[in-house]
Structure formats: structure tokens, C-alpha cells
Amino acid sequence: MRRAHDHAAAEALDPVAQPGQADALGRHGIRDTEPGAVLRHPALPAACRDLAAVALERFAAADQAMARCSRRAMRPAAVMGAFYRAMLDALVCSEWRDPSRRIGLSKRQKLWLVLRHGIL
């Protein structure tokens, strides 16, 4: 039973099963491979929204997989996931208006996430 369970969780997180960055860029007409040109492309925010939707699905799948495991064993993964989810939320809120702007978490946010997902 455990093997089928692990297999289903691994399948849900399989990168091959989800569209990749190149697919998302191509769907929005971004064919250039030079990073500066990609960052300046007017369709970049739409491609980023597509990738964010995939990331949210992956976060949900990871949450479901972790829920079937020992909470204690999953604490480091839960904290890391919470950090990455908060970063994604910040990117979504920024609407990718300035891709050169670094997105980060404040010390207060990090402390809260560690307390919330690592201790409480």
C-alpha cells in the first residue's frame, strides 16, 4: 500500500507531466532565448501567470503528499514550501511588472513562517 501511495505522490509532482518554462514561453510567442530579450517581452507576465498556476497545483500536490506523512518528519519541507509559496505569492502580487526587481521575504515574514510551519 505504501508503495502505491508513494508512486501516486511522485507522479503528482513529476515535472514531465506539467508544462515547462519553454512551453509556457512558446505559447505566448516568446521565442527568444536571450534572457534580456525574454525579460523585456510584453507577453512575459502572461507566461509567468501560466507558470504560477502550475506552481500552485504543485504546492497543492505537495501539501497532500506531506499530509500523508509524519508531521514531524515533514517540518523542514513544510517550512521550505511555505517560504517558496510566500515568494510565489509576492511575485503574483507584483504581476511581474518589473522582472529585474528582486522579490524577498522580510525577517518578520520568515520568522512567522518558521514558527507557523516548523514549531506550531
Secondary structure, DSSP 8 states (H G I E B T S, - for coil): -HHHHHHHHHHHT-GGGS--HHHHHHHTT----SHHHHHH-TTHHHHHHHHHHHHHHHHHHHHHHHHTS-HHHHHHHHHHHHHHHHHHHHHHHHTTS-TTS-----HHHHHHHHIIIII-
